[in-house]
Amino acid sequence: MREKLHKINKNITATEVRLIGQFEDTGKVFKLPEALLIAKEMNLDLVEICSNSNPIVCKLIDYKKFLFDIKKNKKDQKKKSKSQETKEIRLTPNIDEHDFNFKMKNAQKFLNDGDIVRLVVNFKGREINFKDKGELILIKMANELIDIGVPNNIQPKLEGKKMIMFIKPKKQK
């Protein structure tokens, strides 16, 4: 059987409770039988909200509506939160200025969206002999993006025939 999230009505064990909700005596302390009577008269449930305080805080509310609102709020929070993705931008050591600028605009867009950018320089054939060209391109790209992104490492890593650098977006205020 599923365990209840909150204590309601007869399951509350305290002798005194502070009542909150939409009624005239909000915030007053009542004996538990009095509070249950008030809840019954208003056709609402007495729900324990905060059990750590003295006296405990209870709210007069329709419990099913209360659970629905909690579920709805969690769903909205999940919808608003965005997971961070890693977007890859591939470069070559002999990249033209126009192509470089085009790839930079894409990187800026990705960083502004809050994604991590993975810059990769692929070396083909004998291009591996010119590692410094690839390194210069990655460092140039990182310097151009410094106002919106922070590189993980100052120096790019060489993995096989690929040189890789990650750039994380700066925290937005």
C-alpha positions in Angstrom: 0.0 0.0 0.0 1.2 3.5 -0.9 2.4 5.6 2.0 0.7 9.0 2.4 2.8 12.1 1.9 1.1 14.2 4.6 -0.8 13.4 7.8 -4.5 14.4 7.4 -7.4 14.7 9.7 -7.5 11.8 12.3 -3.8 10.8 11.5 -2.4 14.0 13.1 -1.0 13.2 16.6 -0.3 16.6 18.0 -2.5 18.1 20.8 -2.3 21.6 19.5 -2.1 22.9 15.9 -1.6 26.3 14.3 -4.2 26.7 11.6 -3.5 28.4 8.3 -5.8 28.7 5.3 -8.6 30.9 4.0 -10.7 31.6 7.0 -11.0 34.4 9.6 -8.8 32.9 12.4 -5.7 32.3 10.3 -2.6 31.7 12.3 -4.3 31.0 15.7 -3.5 27.9 17.8 -6.3 25.5 18.3 -6.7 22.2 20.2 -6.8 19.3 17.7 -10.5 18.4 18.2 -11.4 22.1 17.7 -9.4 22.2 14.5 -11.0 19.0 13.2 -14.4 20.4 13.9 -13.6 23.6 12.0 -12.4 21.5 9.1 -15.5 19.4 9.1 -17.8 22.4 9.2 -16.0 23.9 6.2 -16.0 20.6 4.3 -12.2 20.7 4.1 -9.4 18.5 5.2 -6.9 19.3 8.0 -3.5 18.7 6.4 -0.2 18.8 8.4 2.2 21.1 6.6 5.1 21.5 9.0 5.7 19.0 11.7 9.0 20.5 12.9 7.4 23.7 14.4 5.9 23.9 17.9 2.8 23.8 17.6 2.7 22.0 14.2 1.3 23.9 11.3 -1.8 22.6 9.6 -3.7 23.9 6.7 -7.4 23.8 5.9 -7.6 22.6 2.3 -9.2 20.0 0.0 -6.5 17.3 0.2 -7.0 16.0 -3.4 -6.7 19.5 -4.8 -3.6 20.0 -2.6 -2.0 16.9 -4.1 -3.0 17.9 -7.6 -1.4 21.3 -7.2 1.9 19.7 -5.9 2.0 17.4 -8.9 1.2 20.2 -11.3 4.0 22.4 -9.8 6.5 19.5 -10.1 5.5 19.0 -13.7 5.9 22.7 -14.5 9.4 22.8 -12.8 10.5 19.8 -14.8 9.2 21.4 -18.0 11.1 24.7 -17.3 14.4 23.0 -16.5 16.6 22.3 -19.5 19.2 19.6 -19.5 22.6 20.7 -20.8 23.5 19.0 -24.1 26.9 18.8 -25.7 27.0 20.2 -29.3 30.0 19.3 -31.5 31.6 21.7 -34.0 34.0 20.1 -36.5 36.9 22.0 -37.9 39.9 21.3 -40.1 43.5 22.6 -39.7 43.2 24.4 -43.1 39.8 26.1 -42.5 38.9 29.2 -44.5 38.1 32.5 -42.6 34.4 32.5 -43.8 33.9 28.9 -42.7 35.6 29.7 -39.3 33.2 32.7 -38.8 30.2 30.5 -39.8 31.2 27.8 -37.2 31.8 30.5 -34.6 28.2 31.9 -35.0 26.9 28.3 -34.5 29.1 28.0 -31.3 27.8 31.3 -30.0 24.2 30.2 -30.6 24.8 26.9 -28.7 26.5 28.7 -25.8 23.7 31.2 -25.6 21.2 28.3 -25.4 23.1 26.9 -22.4 24.8 24.0 -24.2 28.4 22.8 -23.9 30.3 23.1 -27.1 32.8 20.5 -28.2 35.3 21.8 -30.7 37.0 19.1 -32.7 39.8 19.5 -35.3 40.0 16.4 -37.5 43.4 15.7 -39.1 43.4 13.7 -42.4 46.4 12.0 -43.8 49.6 14.0 -43.3 47.8 16.9 -41.7 48.7 15.3 -38.3 52.2 16.7 -38.8 50.8 20.2 -38.4 49.3 19.9 -34.9 50.2 23.5 -34.1 47.8 24.7 -36.9 44.9 22.8 -35.3 45.8 24.0 -31.8 45.9 27.6 -33.1 42.5 27.3 -34.6 41.0 25.9 -31.3 42.7 28.6 -29.2 41.5 31.3 -31.6 37.9 30.0 -31.4 38.1 29.9 -27.6 39.4 33.5 -27.5 36.6 34.6 -29.7 34.0 32.9 -27.5 35.6 34.1 -24.2 32.8 36.6 -23.4 30.0 33.9 -23.4 31.9 30.7 -22.7 34.8 29.3 -20.6 37.1 26.6 -22.0 37.6 23.5 -19.8 41.3 23.4 -20.5 43.6 26.1 -21.7 45.4 23.7 -24.1 43.4 21.3 -26.4 43.8 17.6 -26.0 45.1 15.4 -28.9 43.2 12.0 -29.1 44.4 10.0 -32.1 43.8 12.1 -35.2 41.5 14.5 -33.4 42.2 17.6 -31.3 39.4 18.4 -28.8 38.5 21.3 -26.6 35.3 21.8 -24.5 33.7 25.2 -23.9 31.1 25.7 -21.2 28.6 28.6 -21.2 29.2 31.3 -18.6 26.5 31.5 -15.9 23.8 33.9 -16.8 22.5 36.3 -14.2 
